């Protein structure tokens, strides 16, 4: 099966996200991702290389046609390090460990968390990454009130990552609606590399 993904004009990391979803949707075949800038070309190529898939790139009239040849399963792929230069970022990682903000009344905590994540979308520069662990992963799955705000952050180049072990524990991995799945090694690496980490 062959599929074409037209990712021209999309902000980072969307070209990579759409390409990865297309690769996951077929058993074997060729995915052709069309992008219109060098950063997207490098990131999509990096995705293919991280999956050990053959890739070739052709340029035409300023656009890049990236052919990715899938011949094996890529299930369980972890989030990769995507470089986005589209919008200003703080060297900051936010780790959200709960679906409510603070201690006390749960309903108030939900309201506060919704307000916090909305305010993140309105405040620049954005953090480099927002990572969900423990019950915090429920904010990135079906039924969450903050999905659209998280998508706004992701479309602006913020990495949105959820702990795979936590998704499995709460049995919501198949309900993840935004961001990628990651592991503790990557979480620790991103926290260690950041100048600042905020834990909520």
SERO-4910 file (N, C-alpha, C, O; in steps of 0.05 Angstrom, whole numbers):
BEGIN
 pado doro    nc1    nc2    nc3   cac1   cac2   cac3    cc1    cc2    cc3    oc1    oc2    oc3
  Unk    A     17    -24      0      0      0      0     17     25      0     37     26     15
  Unk    A     10     44    -16     25     70    -17      6     92     -8    -17     93    -15
  Unk    A     18    110      8      3    133     18     20    158     14     44    157     16
  Unk    A      6    181     10     20    206      7     10    225     29    -14    228     33
  Unk    A     28    237     44     22    256     65     31    284     57     55    288     54
  Unk    A     13    302     52     20    329     44     22    346     70      2    355     81
  Unk    A     47    350     79     52    364    104     63    392     99     74    405    117
  Unk    A     60    402     75     69    429     68     52    450     84     28    448     85
  Unk    A     66    469     95     52    490    110     46    483    139     36    500    154
  Unk    A     51    459    147     45    451    175     69    458    193     92    455    186
  Unk    A     62    467    217     82    473    237     94    448    249     80    428    252
  Unk    A    119    450    256    133    428    271    119    425    298    113    445    311
  Unk    A    114    400    307    123    374    297    102    359    280    105    335    277
  Unk    A     82    373    270     60    360    256     69    343    232     58    321    229
  Unk    A     88    351    215     97    333    193    106    306    203    100    285    191
  Unk    A    120    305    225    130    280    237    106    264    248    105    240    244
  Unk    A     88    277    262     66    264    274     48    251    253     40    227    255
  Unk    A     42    266    231     25    255    210     39    232    195     26    212    188
  Unk    A     65    235    191     80    213    178     80    188    195     77    166    184
  Unk    A     85    191    221     86    168    239     59    154    239     57    129    239
  Unk    A     37    169    240     10    157    241      5    142    215     -7    121    215
  Unk    A     14    153    192     11    140    166     26    114    166     16     94    156
  Unk    A     51    114    176     67     89    177     53     68    194     54     44    188
  Unk    A     41     77    216     28     58    234      3     46    222     -7     25    231
  Unk    A     -8     60    202    -34     52    191    -31     31    169    -51     19    160
  Unk    A     -7     25    160     -3      5    139     16    -17    150     33    -13    167
  Unk    A     13    -41    138     31    -63    145     57    -62    129     79    -64    140
  Unk    A     54    -58    103     77    -55     86     70    -35     64     47    -32     56
  Unk    A     90    -22     53     86     -3     31    103     21     33    124     21     47
  Unk    A     96     42     18    112     66     17     95     90     26     72     94     17
  Unk    A    106    105     45     94    130     53    111    153     41    135    154     45
  Unk    A     98    170     26    112    194     15    102    219     30     79    227     28
  Unk    A    121    230     45    115    255     60    125    279     44    149    279     36
  Unk    A    108    298     39    116    322     24    118    345     44     98    352     57
  Unk    A    142    357     46    146    379     64    159    402     49    170    399     27
  Unk    A    158    426     61    168    450     46    190    465     60    195    488     54
  Unk    A    203    452     80    225    465     93    246    445    103    240    421    106
  Unk    A    269    455    108    292    438    115    288    424    142    295    401    146
  Unk    A    277    439    162    273    428    188    254    404    187    260    383    199
  Unk    A    232    406    172    213    384    170    226    361    155    222    337    163
  Unk    A    241    366    135    255    345    120    274    329    139    274    305    139
  Unk    A    289    343    155    308    330    173    293    314    194    301    292    201
  Unk    A    271    325    205    256    311    226    242    286    216    242    265    229
  Unk    A    230    287    192    217    264    180    238    243    173    233    219    177
  Unk    A    261    251    163    282    232    157    293    219    182    298    195    183
  Unk    A    295    235    204    304    224    230    284    203    240    292    183    251
  Unk    A    258    208    236    237    189    244    242    163    229    242    141    242
  Unk    A    245    164    203    249    139    187    274    124    196    274    100    199
  Unk    A    296    139    201    321    126    210    317    113    237    328     92    242
  Unk    A    302    127    255    298    116    282    282     90    281    284     73    299
  Unk    A    266     86    260    250     62    257    264     41    240    253     20    234
  Unk    A    289     47    232    305     29    215    291     23    188    290      1    179
  Unk    A    279     44    177    266     42    151    282     56    129    295     77    134
  Unk    A    282     45    105    296     57     83    282     83     75    257     84     75
  Unk    A    297    103     68    286    129     60    301    141     37    326    138     36
  Unk    A    287    153     18    301    170     -2    286    196     -5    262    197     -2
  Unk    A    300    217    -13    289    244    -13    294    256    -41    316    254    -51
  Unk    A    273    268    -52    276    282    -77    265    311    -73    246    315    -59
  Unk    A    279    330    -86    271    358    -84    259    367   -110    270    361   -132
  Unk    A    237    382   -109    224    392   -133    211    419   -127    192    420   -111
  Unk    A    220    440   -139    208    467   -137    206    475   -108    186    487    -99
  Unk    A    227    470    -92    228    479    -64    214    460    -45    216    464    -21
  Unk    A    201    439    -55    189    419    -37    206    394    -36    220    387    -55
  Unk    A    204    380    -13    218    355    -10    198    331     -9    179    332      5
  Unk    A    203    311    -26    187    287    -27    203    265    -13    223    255    -24
  Unk    A    194    257     10    208    237     26    194    211     25    172    207     35
  Unk    A    206    191     11    195    165      8    206    147     30    230    143     33
  Unk    A    187    135     46    195    117     68    184     90     62    160     87     57
  Unk    A    201     70     61    193     43     54    190     26     79    209     20     93
  Unk    A    165     18     84    160      2    108    158    -27    101    142    -35     84
  Unk    A    174    -43    114    173    -72    109    173    -89    135    176   -113    134
  Unk    A    169    -75    158    167    -89    183    151    -74    203    145    -50    199
  Unk    A    143    -87    224    126    -75    245    141    -53    260    165    -56    265
  Unk    A    127    -31    266    139    -10    282    123     -5    308    124     17    319
  Unk    A    108    -25    316     91    -21    340    108    -16    365    130    -27    367
  Unk    A     98      0    383    113      6    407    135     26    404    152     28    421
  Unk    A    135     42    382    156     62    378    153     84    399    132     94    403
  Unk    A    175     91    410    176    112    431    179    139    417    187    141    394
  Unk    A    172    160    433    175    187    422    204    193    416    222    184    430
  Unk    A    209    209    395    236    216    387    241    245    393    222    260    397
  Unk    A    266    253    392    273    280    398    270    297    372    287    295    354
  Unk    A    249    313    371    244    329    348    254    358    352    249    370    373
  Unk    A    269    368    333    279    395    335    261    414    320    257    411    296
  Unk    A    249    433    334    231    452    322    242    480    327    249    488    349
  Unk    A    242    496    306    252    523    308    231    543    301    237    567    295
  Unk    A    205    535    301    184    552    291    176    575    310    170    597    301
  Unk    A    178    570    337    169    590    356    188    590    380    201    570    385
  Unk    A    189    612    394    208    614    417    201    594    439    178    590    445
  Unk    A    222    582    450    218    563    472    237    570    496    259    579    492
  Unk    A    226    566    520    244    566    543    257    539    545    247    519    536
  Unk    A    281    539    557    294    514    562    282    502    588    294    500    609
  Unk    A    257    495    585    240    486    607    224    462    600    213    459    579
  Unk    A    223    443    619    207    419    617    187    419    640    194    423    663
  Unk    A    161    416    634    140    415    654    132    386    657    124    373    637
  Unk    A    133    375    681    125    347    687     99    348    703     99    359    726
  Unk    A     78    337    692     52    338    705     46    309    715     43    291    699
  Unk    A     44    306    742     42    280    754     14    273    764     10    252    775
  Unk    A     -5    291    759    -32    287    769    -52    299    750    -45    318    735
  Unk    A    -76    290    750    -96    302    732   -110    326    745   -126    340    733
  Unk    A   -103    331    771   -114    354    785    -90    372    794    -68    362    797
  Unk    A    -95    397    798    -74    416    806    -76    421    836    -96    432    845
  Unk    A    -55    414    850    -54    419    879    -69    398    895    -81    379    885
  Unk    A    -69    403    921    -83    385    940   -109    398    950   -111    423    950
  Unk    A   -127    381    959   -153    392    969   -176    381    952   -175    358    944
  Unk    A   -196    398    947   -220    389    932   -213    381    904   -200    396    889
  Unk    A   -221    357    896   -214    346    870   -227    363    848   -213    368    828
  Unk    A   -252    371    851   -265    386    830   -251    413    826   -248    422    803
  Unk    A   -242    426    847   -227    451    845   -201    445    831   -192    461    814
  Unk    A   -188    423    838   -162    416    825   -165    412    795   -147    420    780
  Unk    A   -187    401    786   -192    398    758   -195    425    744   -184    429    722
  Unk    A   -210    443    757   -213    469    746   -187    484    744   -181    497    724
  Unk    A   -171    482    765   -145    495    765   -126    484    743   -112    499    730
  Unk    A   -126    457    740   -109    445    719   -117    454    692   -100    460    675
  Unk    A   -143    454    687   -153    464    661   -144    492    655   -136    499    633
  Unk    A   -146    509    676   -138    537    674   -108    539    669    -99    556    654
  Unk    A    -92    522    683    -63    523    680    -55    516    651    -38    530    639
  Unk    A    -66    494    641    -58    486    614    -67    505    593    -53    510    573
  Unk    A    -91    517    597   -100    538    578    -81    562    579    -74    573    558
  Unk    A    -72    569    603    -54    592    606    -27    587    593    -15    606    583
  Unk    A    -19    562    593      6    555    579      4    562    549     24    571    537
  Unk    A    -19    558    537    -22    564    509    -22    594    503    -17    602    481
  Unk    A    -27    610    524    -28    639    521     -2    653    530      0    677    528
  Unk    A     17    638    539     42    649    551     66    641    534     71    617    531
  Unk    A     81    660    524    105    654    509    129    667    523    126    687    536
  Unk    A    153    655    520    158    631    504    147    606    516    144    604    541
  Unk    A    141    586    499    130    561    508    152    544    520    176    548    515
  Unk    A    144    524    537    164    505    547    173    487    524    159    485    503
  Unk    A    195    474    527    204    455    506    187    430    506    181    418    485
  Unk    A    178    421    530    163    396    531    144    397    555    150    409    576
  Unk    A    122    383    552    103    377    574    101    347    576     93    334    556
  Unk    A    108    336    599    109    307    602     89    299    623     88    310    645
  Unk    A     72    279    617     52    269    635     61    242    646     68    224    631
  Unk    A     61    239    673     66    214    686     45    208    707     30    226    714
  Unk    A     44    184    717     24    174    736     -4    182    725     -9    180    701
  Unk    A    -22    192    743    -49    197    733    -50    222    715    -71    228    704
  Unk    A    -28    236    713    -27    259    695    -33    251    666    -41    268    650
  Unk    A    -27    225    659    -31    216    631    -61    218    623    -67    219    600
  Unk    A    -79    219    643   -107    220    637   -115    247    624   -136    250    613
  Unk    A    -97    267    626   -102    292    613    -98    292    583   -108    309    569
  Unk    A    -84    271    573    -78    270    544    -95    248    530    -89    242    507
  Unk    A   -115    237    544   -130    216    532   -159    224    528   -168    245    537
  Unk    A   -174    207    514   -202    211    509   -217    218    534   -214    205    555
  Unk    A   -234    239    533   -249    247    556   -237    271    571   -251    282    588
  Unk    A   -213    278    565   -199    300    579   -210    327    568   -217    330    545
  Unk    A   -212    346    587   -222    373    580   -201    391    567   -207    413    559
  Unk    A   -176    381    566   -154    399    557   -141    389    531   -120    399    524
  Unk    A   -154    371    517   -142    360    493   -136    382    472   -114    383    461
  Unk    A   -155    400    468   -151    421    447   -128    440    455   -113    448    438
  Unk    A   -126    446    481   -104    463    490    -77    449    486    -57    461    479
  Unk    A    -76    423    491    -52    407    487    -45    406    457    -21    408    450
  Unk    A    -65    404    441    -60    404    412    -49    431    402    -33    432    384
  Unk    A    -59    452    415    -48    479    408    -19    480    415     -3    490    400
  Unk    A    -11    470    439     17    470    446     34    453    427     55    461    418
  Unk    A     23    429    421     38    411    403     42    423    375     63    421    364
  Unk    A     21    436    365     23    448    338     42    472    338     51    481    317
  Unk    A     49    482    362     68    504    364     96    494    369    114    510    374
  Unk    A    100    468    369    127    457    372    133    446    399    156    437    403
  Unk    A    115    447    418    120    436    445    116    406    443     96    396    433
  Unk    A    136    391    453    133    362    455    114    355    477    116    364    500
  Unk    A     94    339    470     74    330    490     78    299    492     74    285    473
  Unk    A     87    290    516     95    262    519     80    250    543     77    263    563
  Unk    A     72    225    540     60    210    562     75    185    568     84    171    550
  Unk    A     78    179    594     92    155    603     77    130    594     54    126    601
  Unk    A     91    113    579     78     88    569     70     69    591     49     57    589
  Unk    A     87     66    611     80     49    634     55     58    648     38     42    656
  Unk    A     52     85    650     29     96    664      4     93    647    -17     86    658
  Unk    A      6     96    621    -17     92    603    -26     63    605    -50     57    606
  Unk    A     -7     44    606    -14     16    609    -27     11    636    -47     -4    638
  Unk    A    -17     23    657    -28     18    684    -57     27    686    -74     13    698
  Unk    A    -63     50    675    -90     60    676   -107     50    652   -131     57    650
  Unk    A    -95     32    636   -110     20    613   -122     40    594   -145     38    586
  Unk    A   -106     60    587   -116     82    569    -97     87    546   -100    107    532
  Unk    A    -79     68    541    -59     72    520    -73     75    492    -64     91    475
  Unk    A    -95     60    488   -109     61    463   -127     85    461   -139     89    440
  Unk    A   -128    101    482   -145    125    482   -129    151    481   -140    173    483
  Unk    A   -103    148    477    -86    172    476    -93    188    451    -94    178    429
  Unk    A    -99    214    455   -108    231    433    -88    252    424    -90    263    402
  Unk    A    -69    258    441    -50    279    434    -22    271    445    -20    261    467
  Unk    A     -1    277    429     26    273    438     35    244    433     21    228    421
  Unk    A     59    239    443     72    213    438     75    197    464     70    208    486
  Unk    A     82    172    461     87    154    484    117    153    489    133    151    470
  Unk    A    125    155    514    154    156    520    159    137    544    141    124    555
  Unk    A    185    135    551    193    117    573    209    133    593    216    156    589
  Unk    A    216    120    616    229    134    638    257    144    630    266    165    639
  Unk    A    271    128    613    297    137    604    295    164    590    311    182    596
  Unk    A    276    167    572    273    192    557    264    214    575    274    237    573
  Unk    A    246    208    594    237    228    613    260    239    629    263    264    632
  Unk    A    277    221    640    300    230    656    319    246    639    330    266    648
  Unk    A    324    237    615    342    251    597    333    279    591    349    298    592
  Unk    A    307    282    585    297    309    579    297    327    604    303    351    601
  Unk    A    292    316    627    293    332    652    321    340    658    326    363    666
  Unk    A    340    322    654    368    328    660    380    349    640    397    365    648
  Unk    A    371    348    615    381    367    595    370    395    598    383    414    590
  Unk    A    346    397    609    333    423    611    346    440    633    355    429    653
  Unk    A    347    466    628    358    484    649    339    485    673    348    488    696
  Unk    A    313    483    667    293    484    689    272    463    684    264    457    662
  Unk    A    263    451    706    241    431    706    221    439    727    228    445    750
  Unk    A    196    440    719    174    445    738    158    420    741    149    408    721
  Unk    A    154    411    766    138    387    771    112    396    784    111    411    804
  Unk    A     90    386    773     63    393    783     49    367    792     27    368    801
***
